[in-house]
Amino acid sequence: MMRRLILLILFLLCMTPVWACFGPKLYIGVESGAAGDLNFALVSLYIKEKTGVEAIRVEMAAQDAVAAVAAAEHVDLATAPATSSGGLLTLPDGTILHVGKRVRDDLQFTTVLPALNKLQRVLAQADGAALLARVRAGEGPVAVARSWFKAQKAL
């Protein structure tokens, strides 16, 4: 009996790191294509590195982004054309990132808004056309984002 109890305790101790992997996730709405791939990589990688919050990509048409975020439907952050207003930050390709209610109000995401404000300052130095050209040339968007952030000493 004692042996089973010890084995159970050891098993539970080994499982603890796995439980730590399951945390809050943000849903980021981006358009399809190279620009959407790059935008998602830049935002999700920075948020993950600075806050530990993971992101899930949601493909959506750019014109639906503002309405979806405002309605708090199925996205927490979304990119929209530069002509939209009320966004939190501007991405290197000129699109605007809109922030939903869950990011602003949910205690799980208290670190996300400050990270996004810092991201805006970092992205002000980005050459969006050069980054997008690298993605269109076949380089992975996450690799492009990571190498650019490291060159800026932002990660």
TORNU-878132 format. One record per atom (N, C-alpha, C, O, CB): residue number from 1; residue in three letters; atom name; x, y, z. Coordinates in steps of 0.1 Angstrom, whole numbers. Glycine has a CB too. Layout:
residues N
num; residuo; atomo; px; py; pz
NUM; ALA; CA; X; Y; Z
...
***
This chain:
residues 155
num; residuo; atomo; px; py; pz
1; MET; N; 8; -12; 0
1; MET; CA; 0; 0; 0
1; MET; C; 9; 13; 0
1; MET; O; 6; 22; -7
1; MET; CB; -9; 0; 12
2; MET; N; 19; 13; 8
2; MET; CA; 28; 24; 9
2; MET; C; 35; 26; -4
2; MET; O; 38; 38; -8
2; MET; CB; 38; 22; 21
3; ARG; N; 39; 16; -10
3; ARG; CA; 46; 16; -23
3; ARG; C; 37; 23; -34
3; ARG; O; 42; 31; -41
3; ARG; CB; 50; 2; -28
4; ARG; N; 24; 20; -34
4; ARG; CA; 15; 26; -44
4; ARG; C; 14; 41; -41
4; ARG; O; 13; 49; -50
4; ARG; CB; 2; 19; -43
5; LEU; N; 13; 44; -28
5; LEU; CA; 12; 58; -25
5; LEU; C; 24; 66; -29
5; LEU; O; 23; 77; -34
5; LEU; CB; 10; 60; -10
6; ILE; N; 36; 61; -27
6; ILE; CA; 48; 67; -31
6; ILE; C; 49; 69; -46
6; ILE; O; 52; 79; -52
6; ILE; CB; 61; 59; -26
7; LEU; N; 45; 58; -53
7; LEU; CA; 44; 59; -68
7; LEU; C; 34; 70; -73
7; LEU; O; 37; 77; -83
7; LEU; CB; 41; 45; -74
8; LEU; N; 23; 70; -66
8; LEU; CA; 13; 80; -70
8; LEU; C; 19; 95; -68
8; LEU; O; 17; 103; -76
8; LEU; CB; 0; 78; -62
9; ILE; N; 25; 97; -57
9; ILE; CA; 31; 110; -54
9; ILE; C; 42; 113; -64
9; ILE; O; 42; 125; -69
9; ILE; CB; 37; 110; -39
10; LEU; N; 50; 104; -67
10; LEU; CA; 61; 106; -77
10; LEU; C; 54; 109; -91
10; LEU; O; 59; 118; -98
10; LEU; CB; 70; 94; -79
11; PHE; N; 44; 102; -94
11; PHE; CA; 37; 104; -107
11; PHE; C; 31; 119; -107
11; PHE; O; 33; 126; -117
11; PHE; CB; 26; 94; -109
12; LEU; N; 25; 123; -97
12; LEU; CA; 19; 136; -96
12; LEU; C; 30; 147; -97
12; LEU; O; 28; 157; -103
12; LEU; CB; 11; 138; -83
13; LEU; N; 41; 145; -90
13; LEU; CA; 52; 154; -91
13; LEU; C; 58; 156; -105
13; LEU; O; 62; 167; -109
13; LEU; CB; 63; 150; -81
14; CYS; N; 58; 145; -112
14; CYS; CA; 63; 145; -126
14; CYS; C; 53; 152; -135
14; CYS; O; 58; 158; -145
14; CYS; CB; 66; 131; -131
15; MET; N; 41; 152; -132
15; MET; CA; 31; 158; -140
15; MET; C; 30; 173; -138
15; MET; O; 24; 180; -146
15; MET; CB; 17; 152; -138
16; THR; N; 35; 179; -127
16; THR; CA; 34; 193; -124
16; THR; C; 39; 202; -135
16; THR; O; 32; 212; -139
16; THR; CB; 41; 196; -112
17; PRO; N; 50; 200; -142
17; PRO; CA; 54; 208; -153
17; PRO; C; 45; 208; -164
17; PRO; O; 43; 218; -171
17; PRO; CB; 68; 204; -157
18; VAL; N; 38; 197; -167
18; VAL; CA; 28; 197; -178
18; VAL; C; 16; 206; -175
18; VAL; O; 11; 212; -184
18; VAL; CB; 24; 182; -180
19; TRP; N; 12; 206; -162
19; TRP; CA; 1; 214; -159
19; TRP; C; 4; 229; -161
19; TRP; O; -5; 237; -164
19; TRP; CB; -3; 212; -144
20; ALA; N; 17; 233; -159
20; ALA; CA; 20; 247; -161
20; ALA; C; 20; 251; -175
20; ALA; O; 19; 264; -177
20; ALA; CB; 35; 249; -155
21; CYS; N; 19; 242; -185
21; CYS; CA; 19; 246; -199
21; CYS; C; 5; 251; -203
21; CYS; O; 4; 257; -214
21; CYS; CB; 23; 234; -207
22; PHE; N; -5; 248; -195
22; PHE; CA; -19; 252; -199
22; PHE; C; -23; 265; -192
22; PHE; O; -26; 265; -180
22; PHE; CB; -29; 241; -196
23; GLY; N; -22; 276; -200
23; GLY; CA; -26; 289; -194
23; GLY; C; -35; 296; -203
23; GLY; O; -41; 290; -212
23; GLY; CB; -13; 297; -192
24; PRO; N; -38; 308; -200
24; PRO; CA; -47; 316; -208
24; PRO; C; -42; 318; -223
24; PRO; O; -30; 318; -225
24; PRO; CB; -50; 330; -202
25; LYS; N; -51; 319; -232
25; LYS; CA; -47; 320; -246
25; LYS; C; -55; 332; -252
25; LYS; O; -67; 334; -249
25; LYS; CB; -50; 307; -254
26; LEU; N; -49; 340; -260
26; LEU; CA; -55; 351; -267
26; LEU; C; -58; 346; -281
26; LEU; O; -51; 338; -287
26; LEU; CB; -46; 363; -267
27; TYR; N; -69; 351; -286
27; TYR; CA; -73; 348; -300
27; TYR; C; -70; 361; -308
27; TYR; O; -76; 371; -306
27; TYR; CB; -88; 343; -301
28; ILE; N; -61; 359; -318
28; ILE; CA; -58; 371; -326
28; ILE; C; -63; 369; -340
28; ILE; O; -59; 360; -347
28; ILE; CB; -42; 373; -326
29; GLY; N; -71; 378; -345
29; GLY; CA; -77; 378; -358
29; GLY; C; -68; 385; -368
29; GLY; O; -65; 397; -366
29; GLY; CB; -91; 384; -358
30; VAL; N; -63; 378; -378
30; VAL; CA; -55; 384; -388
30; VAL; C; -60; 380; -402
30; VAL; O; -67; 369; -403
30; VAL; CB; -40; 381; -386
31; GLU; N; -57; 388; -412
31; GLU; CA; -60; 384; -426
31; GLU; C; -51; 373; -431
31; GLU; O; -40; 370; -425
31; GLU; CB; -59; 397; -435
32; SER; N; -55; 366; -441
32; SER; CA; -47; 355; -447
32; SER; C; -36; 362; -455
32; SER; O; -37; 373; -459
32; SER; CB; -55; 345; -455
33; GLY; N; -26; 354; -458
33; GLY; CA; -15; 359; -466
33; GLY; C; -2; 363; -458
33; GLY; O; -2; 361; -446
33; GLY; CB; -19; 371; -474
34; ALA; N; 8; 367; -466
34; ALA; CA; 21; 370; -460
34; ALA; C; 20; 381; -449
34; ALA; O; 27; 380; -439
34; ALA; CB; 31; 373; -470
35; ALA; N; 12; 391; -452
35; ALA; CA; 11; 402; -442
35; ALA; C; 5; 397; -429
35; ALA; O; 9; 401; -418
35; ALA; CB; 3; 414; -448
36; GLY; N; -6; 390; -430
36; GLY; CA; -12; 384; -418
36; GLY; C; -3; 375; -411
36; GLY; O; -3; 375; -398
36; GLY; CB; -25; 377; -422
37; ASP; N; 5; 367; -418
37; ASP; CA; 14; 357; -412
37; ASP; C; 25; 365; -404
37; ASP; O; 28; 362; -392
37; ASP; CB; 21; 349; -422
38; LEU; N; 30; 376; -410
38; LEU; CA; 40; 384; -403
38; LEU; C; 34; 391; -391
38; LEU; O; 40; 392; -380
38; LEU; CB; 46; 394; -413
39; ASN; N; 22; 397; -393
39; ASN; CA; 16; 404; -382
39; ASN; C; 13; 395; -370
39; ASN; O; 16; 399; -358
39; ASN; CB; 3; 411; -386
40; PHE; N; 8; 383; -373
40; PHE; CA; 6; 374; -362
40; PHE; C; 19; 370; -355
40; PHE; O; 19; 369; -343
40; PHE; CB; -2; 361; -367
41; ALA; N; 29; 367; -363
41; ALA; CA; 42; 363; -357
41; ALA; C; 47; 374; -348
41; ALA; O; 52; 372; -337
41; ALA; CB; 52; 360; -368
42; LEU; N; 47; 387; -353
42; LEU; CA; 52; 398; -345
42; LEU; C; 45; 400; -332
42; LEU; O; 51; 401; -321
42; LEU; CB; 52; 411; -353
43; VAL; N; 32; 400; -332
43; VAL; CA; 24; 402; -320
43; VAL; C; 24; 390; -311
43; VAL; O; 26; 392; -299
43; VAL; CB; 9; 405; -324
44; SER; N; 22; 378; -316
44; SER; CA; 21; 366; -307
44; SER; C; 35; 363; -301
44; SER; O; 35; 359; -289
44; SER; CB; 16; 354; -315
45; LEU; N; 45; 365; -309
45; LEU; CA; 59; 362; -303
45; LEU; C; 62; 372; -292
45; LEU; O; 67; 367; -282
45; LEU; CB; 69; 362; -314
46; TYR; N; 60; 384; -294
46; TYR; CA; 63; 394; -284
46; TYR; C; 55; 392; -271
46; TYR; O; 60; 393; -260
46; TYR; CB; 61; 408; -289
47; ILE; N; 42; 390; -273
47; ILE; CA; 33; 387; -261
47; ILE; C; 38; 375; -254
47; ILE; O; 38; 375; -242
47; ILE; CB; 18; 386; -266
48; LYS; N; 41; 364; -261
48; LYS; CA; 45; 352; -255
48; LYS; C; 58; 354; -247
48; LYS; O; 60; 349; -236
48; LYS; CB; 47; 341; -265
49; GLU; N; 68; 361; -253
49; GLU; CA; 81; 363; -247
49; GLU; C; 80; 372; -234
49; GLU; O; 87; 370; -224
49; GLU; CB; 90; 369; -256
50; LYS; N; 71; 382; -235
50; LYS; CA; 71; 392; -224
50; LYS; C; 61; 389; -213
50; LYS; O; 62; 393; -202
50; LYS; CB; 67; 405; -230
51; THR; N; 50; 381; -217
51; THR; CA; 40; 378; -207
51; THR; C; 37; 364; -204
51; THR; O; 31; 360; -194
51; THR; CB; 27; 384; -211
52; GLY; N; 41; 355; -213
52; GLY; CA; 39; 341; -211
52; GLY; C; 25; 336; -217
52; GLY; O; 22; 325; -216
52; GLY; CB; 40; 337; -197
53; VAL; N; 17; 346; -222
53; VAL; CA; 4; 343; -227
53; VAL; C; 6; 338; -242
53; VAL; O; 12; 345; -250
53; VAL; CB; -5; 355; -226
54; GLU; N; -1; 327; -245
54; GLU; CA; 0; 321; -258
54; GLU; C; -11; 327; -267
54; GLU; O; -21; 332; -261
54; GLU; CB; -1; 306; -258
55; ALA; N; -9; 327; -280
55; ALA; CA; -19; 332; -289
55; ALA; C; -23; 321; -299
55; ALA; O; -15; 313; -303
55; ALA; CB; -14; 344; -296
56; ILE; N; -36; 322; -303
56; ILE; CA; -41; 313; -313
56; ILE; C; -46; 322; -325
56; ILE; O; -52; 332; -323
56; ILE; CB; -53; 304; -308
57; ARG; N; -42; 318; -337
57; ARG; CA; -45; 326; -349
57; ARG; C; -59; 323; -353
57; ARG; O; -64; 312; -354
57; ARG; CB; -35; 324; -360
58; VAL; N; -67; 334; -357
58; VAL; CA; -80; 333; -362
58; VAL; C; -80; 340; -376
58; VAL; O; -78; 352; -376
58; VAL; CB; -91; 338; -352
59; GLU; N; -82; 333; -386
59; GLU; CA; -82; 339; -400
59; GLU; C; -96; 347; -401
59; GLU; O; -106; 341; -398
59; GLU; CB; -81; 329; -411
60; MET; N; -95; 359; -405
60; MET; CA; -107; 367; -407
60; MET; C; -104; 378; -418
60; MET; O; -93; 382; -420
60; MET; CB; -112; 373; -394
61; ALA; N; -115; 382; -424
61; ALA; CA; -114; 393; -433
61; ALA; C; -111; 406; -425
61; ALA; O; -117; 408; -414
61; ALA; CB; -127; 395; -442
62; ALA; N; -103; 415; -431
62; ALA; CA; -99; 427; -424
62; ALA; C; -111; 436; -420
62; ALA; O; -111; 442; -410
62; ALA; CB; -89; 435; -432
63; GLN; N; -121; 436; -428
63; GLN; CA; -132; 445; -426
63; GLN; C; -140; 440; -414
63; GLN; O; -148; 448; -408
63; GLN; CB; -141; 446; -438
64; ASP; N; -140; 427; -410
64; ASP; CA; -147; 422; -399
64; ASP; C; -140; 423; -386
64; ASP; O; -146; 421; -375
64; ASP; CB; -150; 407; -402
65; ALA; N; -128; 427; -386
65; ALA; CA; -119; 427; -374
65; ALA; C; -125; 436; -363
65; ALA; O; -126; 432; -351
65; ALA; CB; -105; 431; -377
66; VAL; N; -127; 449; -366
66; VAL; CA; -132; 458; -357
66; VAL; C; -145; 454; -350
66; VAL; O; -147; 455; -338
66; VAL; CB; -133; 472; -363
67; ALA; N; -154; 450; -358
67; ALA; CA; -167; 446; -353
67; ALA; C; -166; 433; -344
67; ALA; O; -173; 432; -334
67; ALA; CB; -177; 443; -365
68; ALA; N; -157; 424; -348
68; ALA; CA; -156; 412; -340
68; ALA; C; -149; 415; -327
68; ALA; O; -154; 409; -317
68; ALA; CB; -147; 402; -348
69; VAL; N; -140; 424; -326
69; VAL; CA; -133; 427; -314
69; VAL; C; -143; 435; -305
69; VAL; O; -144; 433; -293
69; VAL; CB; -121; 436; -316
70; ALA; N; -150; 444; -311
70; ALA; CA; -160; 452; -303
70; ALA; C; -171; 444; -297
70; ALA; O; -176; 446; -286
70; ALA; CB; -166; 463; -312
71; ALA; N; -175; 434; -305
71; ALA; CA; -186; 425; -300
71; ALA; C; -181; 414; -291
71; ALA; O; -188; 406; -285
71; ALA; CB; -193; 418; -312
72; ALA; N; -167; 413; -289
72; ALA; CA; -161; 403; -281
72; ALA; C; -166; 389; -285
72; ALA; O; -169; 380; -277
72; ALA; CB; -164; 405; -266
73; GLU; N; -166; 387; -298
73; GLU; CA; -171; 374; -303
73; GLU; C; -161; 363; -301
73; GLU; O; -162; 356; -291
73; GLU; CB; -175; 375; -318
74; HIS; N; -152; 362; -311
74; HIS; CA; -143; 351; -310
74; HIS; C; -128; 355; -312
74; HIS; O; -119; 347; -314
74; HIS; CB; -146; 341; -322
75; VAL; N; -126; 368; -310
75; VAL; CA; -112; 373; -311
75; VAL; C; -110; 383; -299
75; VAL; O; -119; 390; -295
75; VAL; CB; -109; 380; -324
76; ASP; N; -98; 384; -295
76; ASP; CA; -94; 393; -284
76; ASP; C; -86; 405; -290
76; ASP; O; -87; 416; -285
76; ASP; CB; -85; 386; -273
77; LEU; N; -78; 402; -300
77; LEU; CA; -70; 412; -307
77; LEU; C; -73; 410; -322
77; LEU; O; -75; 398; -326
77; LEU; CB; -55; 411; -304
78; ALA; N; -73; 420; -330
78; ALA; CA; -75; 418; -344
78; ALA; C; -68; 430; -352
78; ALA; O; -68; 441; -348
78; ALA; CB; -90; 417; -348
79; THR; N; -63; 426; -364
79; THR; CA; -58; 436; -373
79; THR; C; -68; 441; -382
79; THR; O; -77; 434; -386
79; THR; CB; -46; 430; -381
80; ALA; N; -67; 454; -385
80; ALA; CA; -77; 460; -395
80; ALA; C; -69; 470; -403
80; ALA; O; -58; 474; -400
80; ALA; CB; -89; 467; -387
81; PRO; N; -75; 474; -415
81; PRO; CA; -68; 484; -423
81; PRO; C; -65; 497; -416
81; PRO; O; -71; 500; -406
81; PRO; CB; -77; 487; -435
82; ALA; N; -55; 504; -421
82; ALA; CA; -51; 516; -415
82; ALA; C; -61; 527; -415
82; ALA; O; -60; 537; -407
82; ALA; CB; -39; 522; -423
83; THR; N; -72; 525; -423
83; THR; CA; -83; 535; -423
83; THR; C; -92; 534; -410
83; THR; O; -100; 543; -408
83; THR; CB; -91; 534; -435
84; SER; N; -91; 523; -403
84; SER; CA; -99; 521; -391
84; SER; C; -94; 530; -380
84; SER; O; -82; 534; -380
84; SER; CB; -99; 506; -387
85; SER; N; -102; 533; -370
85; SER; CA; -98; 541; -359
85; SER; C; -100; 534; -346
85; SER; O; -107; 524; -345
85; SER; CB; -106; 555; -359
86; GLY; N; -93; 539; -336
86; GLY; CA; -95; 533; -322
86; GLY; C; -86; 522; -319
86; GLY; O; -87; 516; -309
86; GLY; CB; -108; 529; -321
87; GLY; N; -76; 519; -327
87; GLY; CA; -67; 508; -325
87; GLY; C; -56; 511; -314
87; GLY; O; -54; 523; -311
87; GLY; CB; -60; 503; -337
88; LEU; N; -50; 501; -309
88; LEU; CA; -40; 503; -299
88; LEU; C; -26; 506; -305
88; LEU; O; -19; 515; -300
88; LEU; CB; -39; 491; -290
89; LEU; N; -22; 499; -316
89; LEU; CA; -9; 501; -322
89; LEU; C; -10; 499; -336
89; LEU; O; -19; 492; -342
89; LEU; CB; 1; 492; -315
90; THR; N; 0; 504; -343
90; THR; CA; 2; 503; -358
90; THR; C; 13; 493; -360
90; THR; O; 24; 494; -355
90; THR; CB; 5; 516; -364
91; LEU; N; 10; 483; -369
91; LEU; CA; 20; 473; -373
91; LEU; C; 28; 478; -384
91; LEU; O; 24; 487; -391
91; LEU; CB; 12; 459; -376
92; PRO; N; 39; 471; -387
92; PRO; CA; 48; 476; -397
92; PRO; C; 42; 477; -411
92; PRO; O; 47; 486; -419
92; PRO; CB; 60; 467; -398
93; ASP; N; 32; 470; -415
93; ASP; CA; 26; 471; -428
93; ASP; C; 15; 482; -428
93; ASP; O; 8; 483; -438
93; ASP; CB; 20; 458; -432
94; GLY; N; 13; 489; -417
94; GLY; CA; 3; 500; -416
94; GLY; C; -10; 496; -411
94; GLY; O; -19; 504; -408
94; GLY; CB; 1; 505; -430
95; THR; N; -12; 483; -409
95; THR; CA; -25; 479; -403
95; THR; C; -25; 482; -388
95; THR; O; -15; 484; -382
95; THR; CB; -27; 463; -405
96; ILE; N; -38; 483; -383
96; ILE; CA; -40; 487; -369
96; ILE; C; -44; 475; -361
96; ILE; O; -52; 467; -365
96; ILE; CB; -51; 498; -368
97; LEU; N; -38; 474; -349
97; LEU; CA; -42; 463; -340
97; LEU; C; -53; 468; -330
97; LEU; O; -50; 477; -322
97; LEU; CB; -30; 457; -332
98; HIS; N; -64; 462; -330
98; HIS; CA; -75; 465; -321
98; HIS; C; -76; 455; -310
98; HIS; O; -73; 444; -311
98; HIS; CB; -89; 465; -329
99; VAL; N; -79; 461; -298
99; VAL; CA; -79; 453; -286
99; VAL; C; -93; 451; -280
99; VAL; O; -101; 461; -280
99; VAL; CB; -70; 459; -275
100; GLY; N; -96; 439; -277
100; GLY; CA; -110; 436; -272
100; GLY; C; -111; 437; -257
100; GLY; O; -102; 440; -250
100; GLY; CB; -114; 422; -276
101; LYS; N; -123; 435; -252
101; LYS; CA; -127; 437; -238
101; LYS; C; -120; 427; -229
101; LYS; O; -116; 431; -218
101; LYS; CB; -142; 435; -237
102; ARG; N; -118; 415; -233
102; ARG; CA; -112; 405; -225
102; ARG; C; -98; 408; -221
102; ARG; O; -93; 406; -210
102; ARG; CB; -112; 391; -232
103; VAL; N; -90; 414; -231
103; VAL; CA; -77; 418; -228
103; VAL; C; -76; 430; -218
103; VAL; O; -67; 431; -210
103; VAL; CB; -70; 422; -241
104; ARG; N; -86; 439; -219
104; ARG; CA; -86; 450; -211
104; ARG; C; -92; 447; -197
104; ARG; O; -87; 454; -187
104; ARG; CB; -95; 461; -217
105; ASP; N; -101; 438; -195
105; ASP; CA; -108; 436; -183
105; ASP; C; -104; 423; -175
105; ASP; O; -106; 422; -163
105; ASP; CB; -122; 436; -185
106; ASP; N; -100; 413; -182
106; ASP; CA; -97; 400; -176
106; ASP; C; -84; 400; -168
106; ASP; O; -74; 404; -174
106; ASP; CB; -97; 388; -186
107; LEU; N; -84; 396; -156
107; LEU; CA; -72; 396; -147
107; LEU; C; -61; 387; -153
107; LEU; O; -49; 389; -150
107; LEU; CB; -75; 392; -133
108; GLN; N; -65; 377; -161
108; GLN; CA; -54; 368; -167
108; GLN; C; -45; 376; -176
108; GLN; O; -34; 371; -179
108; GLN; CB; -61; 356; -174
109; PHE; N; -50; 387; -181
109; PHE; CA; -43; 394; -192
109; PHE; C; -38; 408; -188
109; PHE; O; -36; 416; -196
109; PHE; CB; -51; 395; -204
110; THR; N; -36; 410; -175
110; THR; CA; -31; 423; -170
110; THR; C; -18; 427; -175
110; THR; O; -15; 439; -176
110; THR; CB; -31; 423; -155
111; THR; N; -9; 418; -179
111; THR; CA; 4; 421; -184
111; THR; C; 4; 424; -200
111; THR; O; 14; 428; -205
111; THR; CB; 13; 410; -181
112; VAL; N; -7; 420; -206
112; VAL; CA; -7; 421; -221
112; VAL; C; -7; 436; -226
112; VAL; O; 1; 439; -235
112; VAL; CB; -19; 414; -227
113; LEU; N; -16; 444; -220
113; LEU; CA; -16; 458; -225
113; LEU; C; -3; 465; -223
113; LEU; O; 1; 472; -233
113; LEU; CB; -27; 466; -218
114; PRO; N; 4; 464; -212
114; PRO; CA; 17; 471; -211
114; PRO; C; 27; 465; -221
114; PRO; O; 35; 473; -226
114; PRO; CB; 22; 469; -197
115; ALA; N; 26; 452; -224
115; ALA; CA; 35; 446; -233
115; ALA; C; 32; 452; -247
115; ALA; O; 41; 455; -255
115; ALA; CB; 34; 431; -233
116; LEU; N; 19; 453; -251
116; LEU; CA; 16; 459; -264
116; LEU; C; 20; 473; -265
116; LEU; O; 24; 478; -276
116; LEU; CB; 1; 458; -266
117; ASN; N; 19; 481; -254
117; ASN; CA; 24; 495; -255
117; ASN; C; 39; 495; -257
117; ASN; O; 44; 504; -265
117; ASN; CB; 21; 502; -242
118; LYS; N; 47; 486; -251
118; LYS; CA; 61; 486; -254
118; LYS; C; 64; 481; -268
118; LYS; O; 73; 486; -275
118; LYS; CB; 68; 476; -244
119; LEU; N; 55; 472; -273
119; LEU; CA; 57; 467; -287
119; LEU; C; 55; 478; -297
119; LEU; O; 62; 478; -307
119; LEU; CB; 47; 456; -290
120; GLN; N; 46; 488; -294
120; GLN; CA; 45; 499; -303
120; GLN; C; 58; 507; -304
120; GLN; O; 61; 511; -315
120; GLN; CB; 33; 508; -298
121; ARG; N; 64; 509; -293
121; ARG; CA; 77; 516; -294
121; ARG; C; 88; 508; -302
121; ARG; O; 96; 514; -309
121; ARG; CB; 82; 519; -280
122; VAL; N; 88; 495; -300
122; VAL; CA; 97; 487; -307
122; VAL; C; 94; 487; -322
122; VAL; O; 104; 488; -330
122; VAL; CB; 97; 472; -302
123; LEU; N; 82; 486; -326
123; LEU; CA; 78; 485; -340
123; LEU; C; 80; 498; -347
123; LEU; O; 80; 498; -359
123; LEU; CB; 64; 480; -341
124; ALA; N; 81; 509; -340
124; ALA; CA; 83; 522; -347
124; ALA; C; 96; 522; -354
124; ALA; O; 98; 530; -364
124; ALA; CB; 83; 533; -336
125; GLN; N; 105; 513; -351
125; GLN; CA; 118; 512; -358
125; GLN; C; 118; 502; -369
125; GLN; O; 128; 501; -376
125; GLN; CB; 129; 508; -348
126; ALA; N; 107; 495; -371
126; ALA; CA; 107; 484; -381
126; ALA; C; 105; 489; -395
126; ALA; O; 98; 499; -398
126; ALA; CB; 95; 475; -378
127; ASP; N; 112; 483; -404
127; ASP; CA; 111; 485; -418
127; ASP; C; 101; 474; -423
127; ASP; O; 105; 463; -427
127; ASP; CB; 124; 485; -426
128; GLY; N; 88; 477; -423
128; GLY; CA; 78; 467; -426
128; GLY; C; 80; 461; -440
128; GLY; O; 77; 449; -442
128; GLY; CB; 65; 474; -425
129; ALA; N; 83; 469; -450
129; ALA; CA; 85; 464; -463
129; ALA; C; 96; 454; -464
129; ALA; O; 95; 444; -471
129; ALA; CB; 88; 476; -473
130; ALA; N; 107; 456; -457
130; ALA; CA; 118; 446; -457
130; ALA; C; 114; 433; -450
130; ALA; O; 117; 423; -455
130; ALA; CB; 131; 453; -450
131; LEU; N; 107; 435; -439
131; LEU; CA; 103; 423; -432
131; LEU; C; 93; 415; -440
131; LEU; O; 94; 402; -441
131; LEU; CB; 96; 426; -418
132; LEU; N; 84; 421; -446
132; LEU; CA; 74; 415; -455
132; LEU; C; 80; 409; -467
132; LEU; O; 76; 398; -471
132; LEU; CB; 63; 425; -459
133; ALA; N; 90; 415; -473
133; ALA; CA; 97; 409; -484
133; ALA; C; 104; 396; -481
133; ALA; O; 104; 387; -489
133; ALA; CB; 107; 419; -490
134; ARG; N; 110; 396; -469
134; ARG; CA; 116; 383; -464
134; ARG; C; 106; 372; -463
134; ARG; O; 109; 361; -467
134; ARG; CB; 123; 385; -451
135; VAL; N; 94; 375; -458
135; VAL; CA; 84; 365; -457
135; VAL; C; 79; 360; -470
135; VAL; O; 77; 348; -473
135; VAL; CB; 72; 370; -448
136; ARG; N; 77; 370; -479
136; ARG; CA; 72; 367; -493
136; ARG; C; 83; 359; -501
136; ARG; O; 79; 351; -510
136; ARG; CB; 69; 379; -501
137; ALA; N; 96; 360; -497
137; ALA; CA; 106; 353; -503
137; ALA; C; 107; 339; -498
137; ALA; O; 115; 331; -503
137; ALA; CB; 120; 360; -501
138; GLY; N; 99; 335; -488
138; GLY; CA; 99; 321; -484
138; GLY; C; 104; 319; -470
138; GLY; O; 104; 308; -465
138; GLY; CB; 106; 313; -493
139; GLU; N; 109; 329; -464
139; GLU; CA; 114; 328; -450
139; GLU; C; 102; 327; -441
139; GLU; O; 92; 333; -443
139; GLU; CB; 123; 340; -446
140; GLY; N; 103; 319; -430
140; GLY; CA; 92; 317; -421
140; GLY; C; 89; 330; -413
140; GLY; O; 98; 337; -409
140; GLY; CB; 95; 306; -411
141; PRO; N; 76; 334; -411
141; PRO; CA; 73; 346; -405
141; PRO; C; 78; 347; -390
141; PRO; O; 82; 357; -385
141; PRO; CB; 58; 348; -405
142; VAL; N; 78; 335; -383
142; VAL; CA; 82; 335; -369
142; VAL; C; 97; 337; -369
142; VAL; O; 103; 344; -360
142; VAL; CB; 79; 322; -362
143; ALA; N; 105; 331; -379
143; ALA; CA; 119; 333; -379
143; ALA; C; 123; 347; -382
143; ALA; O; 132; 353; -377
143; ALA; CB; 125; 323; -390
144; VAL; N; 115; 354; -391
144; VAL; CA; 117; 368; -395
144; VAL; C; 115; 376; -383
144; VAL; O; 123; 385; -379
144; VAL; CB; 108; 372; -407
145; ALA; N; 104; 374; -376
145; ALA; CA; 101; 382; -364
145; ALA; C; 111; 380; -353
145; ALA; O; 115; 390; -347
145; ALA; CB; 87; 379; -359
146; ARG; N; 115; 368; -350
146; ARG; CA; 124; 365; -340
146; ARG; C; 138; 371; -343
146; ARG; O; 144; 378; -334
146; ARG; CB; 126; 350; -337
147; SER; N; 143; 370; -355
147; SER; CA; 156; 376; -358
147; SER; C; 155; 391; -358
147; SER; O; 165; 397; -353
147; SER; CB; 160; 371; -372
148; TRP; N; 144; 397; -362
148; TRP; CA; 143; 411; -361
148; TRP; C; 143; 416; -347
148; TRP; O; 149; 426; -343
148; TRP; CB; 131; 416; -369
149; PHE; N; 135; 410; -338
149; PHE; CA; 134; 413; -324
149; PHE; C; 148; 412; -317
149; PHE; O; 152; 420; -309
149; PHE; CB; 124; 405; -317
150; LYS; N; 155; 401; -321
150; LYS; CA; 168; 399; -315
150; LYS; C; 178; 410; -319
150; LYS; O; 186; 415; -312
150; LYS; CB; 174; 385; -318
151; ALA; N; 177; 414; -332
151; ALA; CA; 186; 425; -337
151; ALA; C; 182; 438; -330
151; ALA; O; 191; 446; -328
151; ALA; CB; 184; 426; -352
152; GLN; N; 170; 440; -326
152; GLN; CA; 166; 452; -319
152; GLN; C; 168; 451; -304
152; GLN; O; 166; 460; -296
152; GLN; CB; 151; 455; -322
153; LYS; N; 173; 439; -300
153; LYS; CA; 174; 436; -286
153; LYS; C; 161; 438; -278
153; LYS; O; 161; 443; -267
153; LYS; CB; 185; 445; -279
154; ALA; N; 150; 434; -284
154; ALA; CA; 137; 435; -279
154; ALA; C; 132; 423; -272
154; ALA; O; 122; 423; -265
154; ALA; CB; 127; 440; -289
155; LEU; N; 138; 411; -274
155; LEU; CA; 134; 399; -268
155; LEU; C; 145; 395; -258
155; LEU; O; 143; 384; -251
155; LEU; CB; 132; 388; -278
***
